[in-house]
Amino acid sequence: MRLDAMASYLGIQDCPYGDREITGIQYDSRKVEPGNLFVCIKGLKTDGHTYIPQALKAGAKAILAQDEVAVMQPSDIAVLQYPDTRLGLAKLSALWYGFPSKEFRLWGVTGTNGKTTTTYLMKYVWEQENLKTGLVGTVQNMVDNEVFPAVRTTPESLELQELFRKMADAACQRVVMEASSHALKQDRVADTSFSGAIFTNLTQDHMDYHPDIADYIRSKAKLFGYLKKKEGQNVMGVVNIDDDAADAFLAVSSVPVLTYGMSKKADLRVLDYQLLSNGTLFHFSYEGNAYEIKIPLMGKFNIYNTLGAMGALLADGIPLENIIHHLSHAPQVAGRFELVDGGQDFAVVVDYAHTPDGLDNLLSTAREITKGRLITVFGCGGDRDRTKRPIMGAISAQYSDFSFITSDNPRTEDPLFIIEEVEAGLKEVSTKYAVVPDRREAILQAIRLAKTGDIVVIAGKGHENYQLIQNQVLPFDDRKVAREILQQLK
């Protein structure tokens, strides 16, 4: 692609060496190849402008910079100025890959909790309807049945558009993606064509990144601002009307919105529900008719996840009767109230809950269905929002008969310091807890403590198969560890 075409798309008038053919785009100087355009991104920890010499040494022939930069050697380097290079990267990435999101129906899902489950429910139903699908999310990325690792919830724009191109080339008809607040605030999905968006809920999270809750809400709501009417397409928003932040999402939507929840004003409205030992049964109303569905997912929060997916699937034109049938047989989602069965006479549940609301939902559900005691193993991540630590400690104490405070992903923080902050909230509510910094040992002690009818909940990491300690990524999977311990004790 010619450099002047790229500059023109960004509205840049001054483009030296405009007839130059660019061989690729990179924002990581270590990946630059001869003839590439190097985009200088200002990150939280590093500034791409400082890596221009490395990019030039690797063969970059053009630079997109946010700051004033002087490139003395070699002299034939084209330097383009753009006020927001992260936005520029997103726009150029979409251009480079030929705007692939226009070639399928794309749904974005945003919210603090429930994104992963909602996306997997949608993907499952689409597949039962013989639609070829793609998925972008926390657990993994998928192009039809091909799996790609997920480094972050929402990839950087260059990798995202490359993934979309693979989906379009594979003839995917439906794609669903998790849209994180970081990605939305950083414009990673700019120039992406959405056919719909879902808002699940909003509770405290990522306060280490967002200056306040208002910024967190605005960032999430940007997804609905991307929704535009399309000729011959049903573009729609789907909103959890029970959430306090719902109005912020309704306000920015220029397309019709379908609401769901337990409120009387919800389009998809829950009439009653019953938590069972093997799932959840609930009745709901839609367009004046009442329906029943039993899903193999546990908890009130999964009723909301199911309704969010249902609203999107309805907007996609799938008959409600088909949706109910398919969702009744939906598979378990990795690390989301996932049961670990080793033949024991008590339950072991692994869940990703790592926010106060997520932990509250998880433990309130476990508390309601357990016939015996609730034993909880959890910790909090390092280098993240510290204010939620004592809150989560208090929540565990409120619901659990016994809590084990342990290490999660401490990252660069001292695990004992994190545990101390969690313990501060827990000990105000209960004295029935133990501090066991080694996560494997904590899981072992919890399972040893369990008796017939109890539930052991291991919270915080869910599907993750690693532990982040200092600058190391160490193998660790709660599900695998629990299975090994159950086998040993058996």
N, C-alpha and C positions, 0 to 999 in steps of 0.2 A: 504494500500500500504506500502511495506517495505521501511524503511528509506534509505537503501543502493541503492535501485532502483532510488529514488529521487536524491540522491547525485550523482549517476552515470550519470543521465541525465544532471546534471549541470557540469559534468566533475570534480567533487570533489573526490579526491582519498582517503583522510583521513576521514573515516566515523565511529566513535565510535558507538556502539550499532546498527550496521547496520541491524540486523535481527529484529529490533523493528518494530511493525506495527503502522503506523501513522493513527490516526482516522480522521484527517482533517487539513486544513491549515487556519491560521488566521494571519492578520497583525494588528488587533485591539485587544488589550489585554482584553477589556471588553467582547469580544465574544469568548474567548478561552475556550475550553472544555477539559476534561481529555484526554491525549494521542495526543493532537494536536502538529503540528509544528508551532511555532511562528516566523514570518518573521519580522525583524526589519527594518522598512522603515524610511528613513530620509525625512521628509516632509518640507514644507515651514515654518511651525510654530512649529512643534513638531518633536522629534526624537524618533522612536520606541525603540531604545536601552535603553532609560531611563525607559521603561515600562516592562523590562524583569522580575523584581520581581513580578509584578502583574500577568504576564503570567504564571510564575512558580507556583504561589499561586493557580491559576485557574486550574492547572493540565497539563500545557505544558510539553512534554517530549523531545522536540528537539527545538533548536534555529538556525535560519539562520541569521547570523550577517555579517554586512559590516565592522564594527570596531572590534578591539580586545576586547573580553569580558571575564570576569572571573566569572564562575558560581560555587560558593562554596557549596551551599546547595540547593536542595539535590545533591548528588554527581553523580547520574546516569543520568544526563542531557546531551544529545548529542549536542555539539555546532559545527555547520558547518560554515566555512568562505567562503564568496563569495564577489567578488569585487563590485558588483552592485546588491543590494538586491531587488531593484524595478524590474530590469530585471529578477532576479531570481524568484521573485513572479510571474511574467507573464509566464515564462517558466514552472514553477511547476504547475500553475493553469491550463494551457493547458494540461499538462500531467495528472493531477489529474482527469480532466473531460473527458479524452479520446480524445483529439483533435477534439471537435465537429464541428468546422468550416469546416472540410473536408467532412462533410456529407450533405452539401448544397452549393449552389452557393452564395458567399458572396460579396457584393459590398460595398466599403467604399467611402464616400463623404467627401471631405475636401475643405476648403476655408473660407474666412471671412464671406461672406453672401450667402444666398440661399441654405444652406445645408438642412434645414428642409423641405422646399418646394420641393426640388428635390427628397428627399427620399420619401415623401408622394405621389408624382406623380408616382414614380416607383412602390410603393406598390399598388397603385390603379390599375394600368395597369396589374400588375401580377395577382391581384385578379380577374380582368375581364377575364383573360386568364385561370382562374380556377387553379392557382398555389397557394399552401399554403405558406404564407409569415411570416417573422419576421421583426421587426423594432427596431433599437436602436437609440434614439435621444433625443433632447432637451425637447420636449413636453412630451413624454411618451415612454415607451418600450412596444412592443407588441409581443406576441407569438400567431400567428394566430389571433383570436379575443379576446384573454385574455390580459388585460392591466396591466402593472406593472409601478409603479411610477418611474420617471427619476430624480435622485438626481443631476446628472451632465450630460453634453452633451455626454461624453464617460465614462462609468463606470470604476472603478478601475479593474485591470485585473482579480482578483478573481471573482468579481461579473459578469464581462463580460463573462468569460468562463462558469460560472454557467448558465447564461442566454442563451448562445449558446447551452448548453447541453439540456435545456428545449426545445429549438427550434428544435434541432435534434430529441429528443424523441417524439416531436409532429409531426414529419415528415414534417417539413417545407422544401420547395424546393428552395426558394429564400429568402435571408436576405439582408437588406440594413442598414447601420449604418453611423451615423455622426462621423467623426474622428476629434477631436479637436487638436489644436496645442499642448496643454498641454499634452494630452494623447499620442500623437506621440513622443514628446520629452522625455516623461517619460517611453517610451517602454511598454505602457499598452496593445498594440496589438501585441507584440512580440509572435512568434509561432502561429499566426493566419493565416489561409489559405484564401487569397483573390482571387476571380475570376475576379475582376475588380476594378477600382478606378476612381473617377471623381474629377476634380479640377474645382471649380466654379469661384473663383476670389480671389484677395488678396489686401486688403487695410489696413489702420492703425487700429490695435486693439491689445489688450493684451501687450502693451508696458510696463505695470507694471510687467510683468513676463519675457518677452523676452528682452535681453539686447539691441538688435537692430533689424531692419527689416530683415537683412540678416539671423539672427538666426530664426526669425519667418518663413521665406521662407523655410529654410533648414528643420525645424521641420515639416511643412506641406508636403514637398516633400518626406519625409521618407515613406509616404503611398505608393507612386509609387515604392519605392525601395523594398517593400514587394511583388510586383507582380512577379510571376515566371511562366514559361511555364508549363502546365500540360498536361499529355497524355489524349487525347480525349476531352479536354476542350478548349473553346475559351476565353483565358485570355486577357483582353484589358484595356488600359487606355483611358479615355475620358477627353479632355482638352479644356478649353476656350482659344482659340488661340488669342483672342483680348486682353487678360490681359497681362500686362507688365511682370509678373512673369512666364508666360507660359513656357519659355525656360528652367527654372529650373526644371520643372516637366518632360518635354520631355527628358532632359538630363539624368535623373536617371532611366527612364523606360527601362526595358530589353524586354518588350513585345510591340506589335503593339499599336499605339495610334490613336484614331479617334478624330479629332478636330472639334470644332463648334464655330460659331460667325458670325460677319458681314464682316470679312476680306475675300478677294478673295481667300485666300489659305485655308479657312476652308472647311472641308469635308461636314459638315452640315452648309450651308451658308444662312443667311437671305438675301432675295432680297429686300423686302420692308415690312413695317408694319404700322398699324393704331391703335391708342388707341381709344377704344370705351367706352361708358358709362357702358357697362356690360361685358367688357372683352377686348381682344386684338386679332386682325386679322393680320396674317402675311403670307408671301410667302417665301418659302425656296427651295434650290436645294440640291439634293443628288444623287450622281452617274449619273450626266448628266440629271436628270429629275427635273421638278419644281412641287411643291406641295403647297396647301393652307391649313391653319388650323386656326380655331377660338377657342381660349381658354377662359374659364370663369375666367381668372386671369388678374389683372390689371397691366400695366406697362411694360416698356422696359426690366427691370430686370427680369421679369417673362418669357420673350422670351428666355433669356439665361438659366433660370432654366429648362424650357421646353425642350430646345435643349440638355442640359446635360443629362436629364432623357432619352430623345429619343435616344441619342447615346448609352447609356448603354443598353437600351431595344433592340436596333438593334443588339448589340453584344451578347445579350442573345438569339437571334434567333427569335424574335417576328416580324412578317411581318410589314412593315412600314404602310400599309393601316390600320391594326388593331391598331397600336400605335396612329395614327392620330385620328381614331374614338374614342378610349378610352379617350385620352387627351382632346378631345373636350367636354367631359362630366365630367371632373375631379371635385371633390368637393372642396370647399374652405378649406384652411389650417388654423387651429386655430392661431389667432393672427398675421396673415400675410395678410395685407390689408383687414382685416375682417370688414365687414359692420355691424353696429349696427342699426337695423331698429325698431324704435318705432312709426312708422307712421308719422314722422316729414317730412317737406318739404325741408330739407337739409340733407346732408350726414354726418354720423359720422363713422370714420374709426379708428380702433385700429391696431397698427402694432408694431412688436418687434424691429424695427430699433433702434439700440443703438450704432452705429458707425457712423463716418462722412459719409462714402460712403452709408451706409444703409439709413441714414436720407436724404441724397441728392437724392437717387433713389426714396424714398417714396414721398418726397415733390415735386420733379420735375414732377412725374406722377400725383399727386393730382392737381398741378398747371395747368397742361395741360388739364385736363378734367373738372375742375370746371367752372361753368358759373358765379359764384359770387366770394365771397372772400374765401381765405384760412386762417383758424384759427388753430394754432398749439399749442398743449400742450406737453411739453417734459421736461426732466431733464437729469442728468447724474449720473451714479452709483458711490458710494463711494468706497474707497480702490482699485481703478482701475486707469488706465491710465489717468492722469490729463491733458496731453497735448491736448487731443481731445475735452476738454470742450469748450474752446473759439471757436474752429473750428466749433463745432456743433451749437454754438450760432449764429455764422455768417451765417451758412447755413440756419437756421430757418428764420433769418432776411431777407435773400436774396429772399426766395420764399414766405414767409407768409405776409399776410396783417396785421395780428396781432399775436403775440406770447405770450404764458403764460409759464414762466419758473417756474418749480415746482420741487418737490422732487421725485426722482426715488427710488433706493434702496441705501440709504446713508450709510448703514452698520455702521462702527464705526466712520465715519466722521461727522462733523457738516453740516447738510443740507444747512445752510445759506452760509457756506464757499464754498460748491460746486456750489451753485447758483451764487455766486459772480464771480466765475471763468467762468461760462457759460455766464453770463451777460457781462463780459469784451469783448467777441467777438461779442455779439449781438448788443451792443449799438454803436459799430463802424460803423454799417451798417444801423441801423434803431432806431427810438425812439418809434416805435409802439409796445410796449410790456408791460407786467406787471409781477411783481414778486409775486407769490402766493405759498408759501412753502407747504401748505396743498394740497395734490394731489386731493382729492375729491373736495375741494373748487375750485381748478383750473379748473377741468373738468366742474363743475357747471357753473362757470363764462363763460367759452368758449361756452358752449351749449346755455346759456342765450343770448350771443352776436350774435349767428348765426341767419341768416335770409334765406328766400327762395333762393335756388340755391347755398348756401355756402357749404363748406366742412370743418368739424372739424376733425383734425387729432390728435389722442392721441398716442404718440410714446414712445417707450423705453421698455415697459414691455410685450406687446403682450399677449401671452397665460398665463403668470404668474398669479397665484391667491394669491399672498402674497407680502408683503413689508418687506424688511430687514432693521430694525432700531436698532442700537446698537446690542445687542445679542438676539433680539426678532424677531420672524417670525410672522408677523401680517397679518391676512386675508385682501387681497385687490386684486380685479380683475377689471381692466379698463373696460372690457366689461359689467360686472355686474353693476358697478357703473354708467356707461353711460346709461344703460337701466333703472335703478332706477330713475335717474335724468330726463330722457325723460318722464317717466311715471308720475312723480311728476308734471312736468311742463305742461304736457298734461291735 
